[in-house]
Amino acid sequence: MSETVLKSRDHLALALDVDDLVLANRLARQLRPYFGVAKVGLELYSAVGPDSIGTLKAMGYDVFLDLKLHDIPTTVRRASRVLGALGASYLTMHAHGGVDMLRAGVEGLADGAGRAGLETPKALAITVLSSDADAPPHIMPKRVRVAVEAGCKGLVCAAGDLKDAREFAPRLLRVTPGIRGVSGERHDQPRAVTPIEALDSGADLLVIGRAVTEAPDPVAAAEELFADLD
């Protein structure tokens, strides 16, 4: 394993998009040398709930809760208050929900974390999904501005939108999903890119899932995927 990958792993998030905690933990242990962040999405959280967080934290991961909250502000505030007390480092919310909803989520996270004596998780506003290749060009800047106004700490956006993210919100963390190898399958993410393409475009945190977790040999896939970082 290269020294570059070791130095970069805090900028790499392993997407554990499975519905089995045993499998998720096995993948997390195997791939810990390559990743500093573990992403728990709707599938795993729906299967096992908060139990997924403690085990991953015990392995040394920062936990990225990718729950994509989108509801009325009161509901998002209350849900975020609960989630803020669980020890995660990041939580996603849809920027499409608007300023009031995002702000309610930001405040809920701070309240929940404060009551639990924990550091407040970073609220990440999802701008345009990496599976949405047909979003009109004005959507991305609008959602970035909404995230900034609401007090979010970061944005989730495809690599092609990173330029707008830097222009309109240079201080926000930029998270890019849909990372693939040079010849990797794009699955349902037509705007997927390689790690080096995303980093060169200004991404701070790369989310990598199926390219590694569904490979016959996940460790070998991780080695191959990050070879171009050397």
N, C-alpha and C positions, 0 to 999 in steps of 0.2 A: 504494500500500500504506500502511495506516495506521501511525502511530507505535505504537499500542497492540499491533498484531500483532508489530512488530519487538521490542518490549520483552517480549512474551510467548513468543517462540519457544523459549526454553530450557525452557518448560513444555509444549511440543508435540512429540509423537513421531510421526514418519512411519512407518507400517507398510508395509514393502516386502515384501508377501506375494506374491512372484512367484518363478518358478524360473529366471530368466534374469538373470545379473549385468549384462549390457549394459543391459537394460531397467531394472533396479534403479538402476544408476548414472545413467541418463538422468533418471529420475524424481527422484532425489536432487539432481541438479544443478539441475533446473528449480524444485524446491520448497525449495531451501536458504534463500531469504529468509524463509520462513514457519516453518521447523522447526529446532530445535536438536539434536534426538535422532532417530536413525534406528533403527527396530526391524527386526532380522533374525530371522525366525521359522523354523519347521521346514522350510518349503518352500524358502526361499532357502539356508539352511544345508545342507540335504540335497543341493542341487544343486551348490554350489560350496565349501562348508566355510568355513574361516577366511579365504579370499581375500576374502570379502565385508566383512570388518572393516577391513582396512587402507585400502582405497579410500575408504570412508565417513569414516574418521578423517581422511584427508588432505583431505577436503572441509570439515572443521571440525565434523563431527557427533560427539556422544557416541553410542556404539553400545549398543543395548539388545538383548541376546541373549534372545529369547523361546523358549527350548528346553523349558520346562516339565518339568524333570527330576523323575522319580518312579521310584525303584528302591530296592533295599536300600541302607542307609547306606554300605557300603564302596564300592559302585559309584558312588554319587552323589559321595562324597568324591573318588574318583579322577578322575571326569569333571570335577568342579569345579576340581580342581587344574590340569588341562590348560586349561580355559576361562579360568581366572583369569590365565593368562600371555599371553592374546591381545590384551589392551588394551581390552576392552569395559568399559562403565561400569555395566551392570546385567545380572543373570541371573535368570530366573524358575525357580521350583521349586513343585511342588504341595504346599500345606499339608496336603492329605489324606495325604501320606506320613508325617506325624507328626514329633514333636520330634527324635528321634534322626536321622532322615533329613535334616531341614532343618539341624540343627546340623552334620552331616557336610558338607553343602554349603557352609555358611558358613565352616567351617574349611578346606575344600579351596580355596575361592576365595582366602582370605588366604594360604595356603601357596603357591599357584601365582603369585599376584601378587608376593608377597615375593621369591620366587626370581628373578623376571623384573625386579625393581626397579620395579614399577608400583604405582599406587594400587589398593587392593582394590576390585573391583566390588561394588556393592550387591546383596545377595541379596533378591529380591522374592518373597514368598510369595503364590501364587495362592489366593484364598479360594474364591469361587464364580464359575464361568465366566459371562460376560455372556449366553451362550446358554442358561443353565439358569434358566428362569423358574419352575421347580417345586421348587427347593431349600427344605427346611423352615427355618423362622426360626432354629432353634437352631444351625444349621451355621456361619453367619458368625461369631458371637462365639467359638465354640469354636476355629475355625481362626485367628482373630486372636490368641487367647491362645497357641496353639501357636507361631505365628510369633514372638511376643514372647519366649517362653521359649527358643526356639532361637537368638535373636540376629539375626534378619533385620532388614534396614534399611528394608524397605518392604512394602506390601501391594498386590496387584492386586485390584480389586473394582469392581463396577458402581456407578453413581451412587447407586442406591437403598440401597446398603450403606455409604455413606460415613459416615453418622451413627454406625453401630456402630463403624466403624474409628476415628473420632475419639474415641469414648467409651472404647474398650478399649485403644487404642494411639495416644494423641495425638501422640507424638513420631516415629512412623513415617511415611515418605513414602507418599502415597496415589496410586496409579496407576489411572486409569480408562480402559478400552477402550470400543469401541462408540460412538464419537462420530459423530453425523450432523448434517446440516443440519435446519432446521425442518421441511421437507417431504421430507426424504431417505428413501430406501428403507432399511428396517431389516435386510434380508437375513436372516441366521440369528441375529441378536442382538436379541431382543424387548425387552431392557432398555436399548437404546441411547438416548442423550440428546444434546442440543445442547451445544456448548462452554460457553455461559454457564450452562446448567443444572448441568453438572458442576462448574464453578468455584465457583458459588454454593453448591454442596453440600459443598465442601471438598476437591476434587481438587487435587493438586499437579502431576501430569503427565497430559496427555490423549493417548490413542493414537488416531490418525486414519489410516484406510487406504482402503478401497474408495470412500468418499464423495469422495475426491480422486483416488486412483490409477486408478480405473476410469472416471473422467469423460472425456468427449470432449476437454475442455480442462482438464487438471489445475490449471493456474495460475488460471484463471477460477473453478474450483470452490473452490480455496483462498480466493480473495478473497471469494466468496459465503459460504462456510462461516464465516469469521471476521468477517463484517460486523457481527454482533451483539455483538462484543467492543468496538466503538467506544463 
